[in-house]
């Protein structure tokens, strides 16, 4: 269920209603009159909620899910747990996008502020906090004690900021819960929509982004870094993590405690970093990966698969650092040999 502080749910809808919305077909024996109240991820969905499966990595989560209904492709029907109603679609992600859009038609609406009342009367500002010129603070937002909010910051409705935080100039924070002693440098963007689209031969269908950004205590976020809110699950930045400038963290990414991410890193959606991972500048990560505790990634690496705990990887595609160095040496010898042959 999406956080009601940030999102308003419509419905309920029957399973038959959602079949029409999504152009999916009901599985044999499914109850057309089943009332569904919300969408939810596979691992959290329960009675009255509908989810979807579009990636085989989550087959086990699907088989164990308590969702009342799920959107699946035809080849996954036999993997469904007993009692789960199914909507069958050749494009389950697109079907889910249409269903989520029915439940949350205003999910993409962003806060624009009120020029007449830039700081909403319902906002709570803690004792000792200082608010700079041009700051906009939305309804029901909460700012803790002794915070410093620099000029032209935008804080969206219901966003929550802990004690002793520093928010740099022109940063924007929406759909987020920020811990204590967090530093967010100027121009950072926290909680904007994730990059979620169902693709096909016709026009793309936007997938509503219904999660939040959760930032732990003592985190540093660099200038012009962007952290997308989750699509259903939350995007999570673990306590004590340090993120440099110009980093892109996509929806549903989870960082464990104490991670260090250098400038211009890009982490694709649903990738999870365990504790104390270190990433060099300009490294890029594919989506849905798991990076183990204390792993280290060299600068400019392209990470395309899971990395075990304690490992050091580098190169493109990223591999064990020793293997990468061996390949680099071998290539250097080959090119040196060719150069000498050409010179002779």
Secondary structure as the mmCIF struct_conf table of DSSP 4:
data_model
#
loop_
_struct_conf.conf_type_id
_struct_conf.id
_struct_conf.beg_label_comp_id
_struct_conf.beg_label_asym_id
_struct_conf.beg_label_seq_id
_struct_conf.end_label_comp_id
_struct_conf.end_label_asym_id
_struct_conf.end_label_seq_id
TURN_TY1_P TURN_TY1_P1 UNK A 4 UNK A 6
STRN STRN1 UNK A 13 UNK A 14
HELX_RH_AL_P HELX_RH_AL_P1 UNK A 15 UNK A 22
TURN_TY1_P TURN_TY1_P2 UNK A 23 UNK A 23
STRN STRN2 UNK A 25 UNK A 26
HELX_LH_PP_P HELX_LH_PP_P1 UNK A 27 UNK A 27
TURN_TY1_P TURN_TY1_P3 UNK A 28 UNK A 29
TURN_TY1_P TURN_TY1_P4 UNK A 32 UNK A 33
STRN STRN3 UNK A 35 UNK A 36
STRN STRN4 UNK A 38 UNK A 39
TURN_TY1_P TURN_TY1_P5 UNK A 42 UNK A 44
TURN_TY1_P TURN_TY1_P6 UNK A 47 UNK A 48
STRN STRN5 UNK A 49 UNK A 52
HELX_RH_3T_P HELX_RH_3T_P1 UNK A 56 UNK A 58
HELX_RH_AL_P HELX_RH_AL_P2 UNK A 59 UNK A 64
BEND BEND1 UNK A 68 UNK A 68
STRN STRN6 UNK A 69 UNK A 72
HELX_RH_3T_P HELX_RH_3T_P2 UNK A 74 UNK A 79
BEND BEND2 UNK A 80 UNK A 80
HELX_LH_PP_P HELX_LH_PP_P2 UNK A 81 UNK A 81
TURN_TY1_P TURN_TY1_P7 UNK A 82 UNK A 83
STRN STRN7 UNK A 85 UNK A 88
TURN_TY1_P TURN_TY1_P8 UNK A 90 UNK A 91
HELX_RH_AL_P HELX_RH_AL_P3 UNK A 92 UNK A 103
TURN_TY1_P TURN_TY1_P9 UNK A 105 UNK A 108
HELX_LH_PP_P HELX_LH_PP_P3 UNK A 109 UNK A 111
TURN_TY1_P TURN_TY1_P10 UNK A 115 UNK A 116
BEND BEND3 UNK A 118 UNK A 118
STRN STRN8 UNK A 119 UNK A 119
TURN_TY1_P TURN_TY1_P11 UNK A 121 UNK A 122
STRN STRN9 UNK A 124 UNK A 125
TURN_TY1_P TURN_TY1_P12 UNK A 127 UNK A 128
STRN STRN10 UNK A 130 UNK A 131
TURN_TY1_P TURN_TY1_P13 UNK A 133 UNK A 134
STRN STRN11 UNK A 136 UNK A 137
TURN_TY1_P TURN_TY1_P14 UNK A 139 UNK A 140
STRN STRN12 UNK A 142 UNK A 143
TURN_TY1_P TURN_TY1_P15 UNK A 145 UNK A 146
STRN STRN13 UNK A 148 UNK A 149
TURN_TY1_P TURN_TY1_P16 UNK A 151 UNK A 152
STRN STRN14 UNK A 154 UNK A 155
TURN_TY1_P TURN_TY1_P17 UNK A 157 UNK A 158
STRN STRN15 UNK A 160 UNK A 161
TURN_TY1_P TURN_TY1_P18 UNK A 163 UNK A 164
STRN STRN16 UNK A 166 UNK A 167
TURN_TY1_P TURN_TY1_P19 UNK A 169 UNK A 170
STRN STRN17 UNK A 172 UNK A 173
BEND BEND4 UNK A 175 UNK A 175
STRN STRN18 UNK A 176 UNK A 178
BEND BEND5 UNK A 180 UNK A 181
STRN STRN19 UNK A 183 UNK A 184
TURN_TY1_P TURN_TY1_P20 UNK A 186 UNK A 187
STRN STRN20 UNK A 189 UNK A 190
BEND BEND6 UNK A 191 UNK A 191
HELX_LH_PP_P HELX_LH_PP_P4 UNK A 192 UNK A 194
STRN STRN21 UNK A 197 UNK A 198
BEND BEND7 UNK A 201 UNK A 202
STRN STRN22 UNK A 205 UNK A 206
HELX_LH_PP_P HELX_LH_PP_P5 UNK A 207 UNK A 208
STRN STRN23 UNK A 213 UNK A 215
TURN_TY1_P TURN_TY1_P21 UNK A 217 UNK A 218
STRN STRN24 UNK A 220 UNK A 221
TURN_TY1_P TURN_TY1_P22 UNK A 223 UNK A 224
STRN STRN25 UNK A 226 UNK A 227
HELX_LH_PP_P HELX_LH_PP_P6 UNK A 228 UNK A 230
BEND BEND8 UNK A 231 UNK A 233
HELX_LH_PP_P HELX_LH_PP_P7 UNK A 234 UNK A 234
STRN STRN26 UNK A 235 UNK A 237
TURN_TY1_P TURN_TY1_P23 UNK A 239 UNK A 240
STRN STRN27 UNK A 242 UNK A 243
TURN_TY1_P TURN_TY1_P24 UNK A 245 UNK A 246
STRN STRN28 UNK A 248 UNK A 249
TURN_TY1_P TURN_TY1_P25 UNK A 251 UNK A 252
STRN STRN29 UNK A 254 UNK A 255
TURN_TY1_P TURN_TY1_P26 UNK A 257 UNK A 258
STRN STRN30 UNK A 260 UNK A 261
TURN_TY1_P TURN_TY1_P27 UNK A 263 UNK A 264
STRN STRN31 UNK A 266 UNK A 267
TURN_TY1_P TURN_TY1_P28 UNK A 269 UNK A 270
STRN STRN32 UNK A 272 UNK A 273
TURN_TY1_P TURN_TY1_P29 UNK A 275 UNK A 276
STRN STRN33 UNK A 278 UNK A 279
TURN_TY1_P TURN_TY1_P30 UNK A 281 UNK A 282
STRN STRN34 UNK A 284 UNK A 285
BEND BEND9 UNK A 287 UNK A 288
STRN STRN35 UNK A 290 UNK A 291
TURN_TY1_P TURN_TY1_P31 UNK A 293 UNK A 294
STRN STRN36 UNK A 296 UNK A 297
TURN_TY1_P TURN_TY1_P32 UNK A 299 UNK A 300
STRN STRN37 UNK A 302 UNK A 303
BEND BEND10 UNK A 305 UNK A 305
STRN STRN38 UNK A 307 UNK A 307
TURN_TY1_P TURN_TY1_P33 UNK A 309 UNK A 310
STRN STRN39 UNK A 312 UNK A 314
TURN_TY1_P TURN_TY1_P34 UNK A 315 UNK A 315
STRN STRN40 UNK A 316 UNK A 316
TURN_TY1_P TURN_TY1_P35 UNK A 317 UNK A 318
STRN STRN41 UNK A 319 UNK A 320
HELX_RH_AL_P HELX_RH_AL_P4 UNK A 321 UNK A 343
#
